[in-house]
Each structure stands twice: as structure tokens, then as C-alpha cells.
């Protein structure tokens, strides 16, 4: 038996159901139920919380979320091979696990929320950044979820939490820093996965925070895309791709123009985004 419930160990589950990880699905399975329990606890108590999980695979994190007291888990799994294993988890936790067979990229996650809702997932590496960007750009804001606890490649995790002046600081760091408080909870070594990926991973915890009303996300994204599109150049040059008088943008943000995007505080990007419509 496993450490957290009466279900078989995950290696046995994988062997029984023939769940060889598929590279094309970005799959890397976590088999250590102590580790999955640690991930489940990152955001605090799960009592009374509905958890949305993306890519449960054989159900290791799913089991941890349920064992840690989640009111209900909604698991989205594209790989039909994993559905019988997840059905066994559902049977062990009656009425608390709903499995949706489908593509995580096609979901309207707002429709899955019910009361206190969090998203906790060992995300498939090939869609992780795209899913996170979608969640961070939702309107209205703050969104339907209380928090995100997500596994990424360590390099992506560093981009999410990066601050101005750091090498990893870029568009993702501006977006996350503007709309949320993000931290790396802990690293996860290659050998924790089957098959082992080529890189170290990290669990990131993200909590939405209030932002000013009336500043569309698309304006901020347009400014950061231009500024970081030529990140080594001075912003006076890189911002020209926006097609507006650059001096107006610089004045709005209190910039001289010889700065580089990687050194600008988040507020500078927001100030330029506010000014952008009036310069067109």
C-alpha cells in the first residue's frame, strides 16, 4: 500500500495500466507520494476547497490533494490511457473526484469554479507557460481562483518570479509581478520523475492581487512585447515598433530613453501602457 491511502503504489498503477509517459504530451510522472503531498500543502489547508488539476496522469498528485482534504478535485486529462487509473482513485474517494477527458487548452476554467477554488498541477512542460499566461490575463481581475500551485521547469519558474535587473526578467515576470505575488516554493530534482526530464523543476505558488481598473492587459502586453523584443537595446529604440511617438511613452514613465527593458520596474511598463492609447 502507498503512504497516503489504500490504493496501490504509483509504479504498480503505471505497470497495471501500461502508462508509459508520452513525450508528445509533455508527460513526466511523479511517483513519490510524499512529494505530491508536499506540493498539495504548498497553498495551505485544502479543507472546503475545490481544486482544478491539469494533467493528472496516473493520479499521484490527485491522490495527495484528496488525502490532504480537498472538498473536490476536478481533473482534466487528455490521455485516455490514464482514465481507468483515475477511475480507481474516484472509487476510493466517492463523490470527490470528477475527471474530464479533454484538452486543457480548450477549457473555460471559470465554468469549473465552485466556491473557494485553486489550481494545482504538475503541468505538461509543452503547454505550461501558455496555460499560465492564459490564467494571468483573465478578466475580470482578481480571477476566480484563490491561488495557483504549479510545477514548471526551473528556468520557467525563475522567469515567473524574476525582478528588474535579473537575467530572467522579461515579459512573463512583468505580467506575474503586476497581477500576483509569486514565489518558488521548492525545487524538484530530475530523478523524482518517470522518465527523468533533462532539467531541474520547481514548484511555483502564485496568489492574485488587486490591480487598478481600466488598464487592459493587451496594452501592457503590447508594451512589454516591444520593449523585450530587443531587450539589449535602449528602450528609445525598442519601443519604436509600437508606431507611436516614443518620447510620449518615455515621458509618461519618467524615463530618459537610455534604459534597457530588463532594468525597468513594472510600474514603468504600466505607465507606458496607460499612455499608449492617447498617442495613437
N, C-alpha and C positions, 0 to 999 in steps of 0.2 A: 504494500500500500504506500501511497505518497505521504508527504509530511503534512499536508493541509486538509485532506479529505479522504474519503474511502474509495476514490477512483484509482485506477492503475497508474503507475509512473508514466511519465510522458514518453519515454523511449519505447515502452510497451505499446502505448497508444499509437505511436507512429508506425511501429512494425505491424501491428494488427491491421491498420487501415492503409498501409502502403503509401504513407505520406512523405515521399521524397520531395524535398524542397525544390521548387522550380525557379531557376534564375530569372526567367522571363516575367515572373510575377513578383520579383524582388523579395523572395521569401528567405528568411533566416530564422529558424525556430529557436525559441528559448526553452530549454529543458529543465532548468533549475527552478523548482517551485519556491524555494526560499528567496531567490532573486525576483521572481514575479510578484511575490508577496511584498517585497521591499518597494517595488515600483507602485503597487496598488496603494501603499501607505504614504507616498510622497505628498499627496494633497490633503492629508489629514483624514479624519474619520469619514467613512462612506455610509454611515447609517442614514437611511432615508433618501439616499442619492440614486438617481438613475444615471448609469454610466453608458456612454456610447463607445464601443470599441471597434476599431478598424483592423481587419486582417488578423483574426484570432488564430487561424491555423488550427493546430491540434487542441487549443484551448488552455494552454498553460496560464496565461495572464487572465483569461476569463475565469478560470477556477479560483485564482487568487482574489480577484475582485469580489466574487461571490462569497468566498470564505471570509473576507475582510468585512463583510456586512452590507455590501451594496444592495439597495432595495430591489434593483433590477438592472440587468445588463442587456443592452441592445447590441448585438454583434453583427458586423457586416463582413461577409466572406464571399469573395469572388470564386474561390477554388471549390468546386463541387465535391472534390475528393474529401475535403475536411468536414463536410456536413454530417456524416454519420458519427464522427468523433464528437462533434459539438452536440449532437442529439443525445449522446450519453451523458454529457455534462448537464444538459437541460433536464434529463430524467432524474439526475442526482440532486438537482435544486429546483423542485417543482414550482412552476409559476414565476420563476425569477430570471429566466434566460429566454430571450427572443432572438432567433437567428434569421437574418435577412440575407438571402443569396443574391448577390449582385455586385456591381462595380461601385467602389467607394467614391469614384469621381462623379458619379451620376446622382448622388443622393442630395436631397434637400434636408439638411441636418436639422433645420428648425422644426420640421414636422416630427422629428423623433424626440424632441424635448418634452418632459413632463415633470413639472416641479423642479427642485434642485437637480441640475444636470451637469455632468462633467464629461469630457472626452479623455479617455486613457487608452493608449495604443502603442504597440511596437510596430510602427508604421513600415510598410514596404518601402525600401530605400528609393525605388524608382518613382514614387509619387509623393513622398513625404513633404518636400518643400512646397509642391503645388497645393497639396491639401492645407498645409499651414497658412499659406498666403490667402487661400480662399476663406479660411476661418477668421483671419486677422483683418480682412477687408469687408466683412459683413456689415450691413446696415439694417436696422439702427444699431448704434453702439452706446453702451455696453451690450454685448450679444446675449444669446440665450444660455450660453454655458458659463458656469462659475470659474472653471479653470481647464487648462489643457495639460496633461502629463504625457509626454511623447518621447519615443526613442528615435534618435537620429544618428547618422554618422557624426563623429566628434567634430569634424570640420564644419558641418552644417550647424551643429549646436553652438559652436563658437561664433558663427555669423549672426545667429539669433540674439545672443547676449552681448555682442560687441559694443564698445563705447567709442566715441570720437577719438581719433588718433591711433586706434589699434588697427593692426593689419587686416583683421577680419571684418572691420566696419564697412558696411555697404548698404544697399537698398533694403535688405531684409532686417538689418539691425535698426535702421531708421523706422521702419514700419512697426517692428515689435516694440521698440523703445517708446514710440509715440503712443501706442494703443494698449500697452500692457507692461507689467513687471515680469521680467523673465530671468530665470536663474538655471544654471546647470546643477542638478541635484547630485548626480554621481556619474562616473564613467563605468562602462561595461566592456570588459575585455573580449577579444575575438573568440576565445575558447568557450565562452558562455553560450555560443550559438551553434546550431547544426544546419547547414555547414558553416564553418567559421568564415566570416567576411574578411576582406583584405585590410580592414581598418578598425580602429577602436570606435566604439559607440558611446553615446551619452544620453542620459535621461534629462529632459528639459521640462521645467514646470513654469507655466505661463498663466498669469492671472490678469484678466482685463481690468483696465482702469478708465475712469471717465475722461472724455476728451471734449473740447469745445464743439458746440453745434455749428453747423453751417459750413464746415470745411470738408468738401468732398474728397474721398480717398483718391479718386482718379487724378485730382490736381497734384496731390502730394507725390503720387507715383510718376506723374509726368516730369516733375522737377527732379526727383531722385534718379529717374532713368537717364535724363540728360546729364546731370552732374556726374554720376558714376560711370556713364558710358565712356568717358575719357578721364578716368579717375586720377591719373598722374598729371593732368593739365590743370592750369589755373581755371577757377570757375568762370572767369570772364570769357574764356574761350569755350569751355564745355557747355555752358548754358546757351550758346548761340543756336543750338539745334532746336530750341523751343520756338524760334521765329518771332520773338518779341524783343523790344529794346532791353538789352541786358542791364544797362545802368539802372533801370527802374527796379529790376529784381534785386540788384545789389543794394540799392538804397533802402528797400523795404526790409532787408535782413541786416542792415548795418555792416555790410561787407565792403572791402576795398577792391576785391576782384582778383587779388593775387593769391588767395587761399585755394586749397585743394579740397575736393569734396570729402575726402577721408578725414579731414580735420574739423569739419563744420559740426556744430551742435545741432541736435534735432530741431530746435526752435528756429534755426536759420532756414531750414527746408520748409517748415510750416509757414514762416513769414513770406517766403517767395511764392509758395502755393496760394496764399491769400491774395497776393498782388497780381498773380498771373492773369485772371480774367480781365482786370482793368487795363492791362497792357496790350490786349489783343484788338 
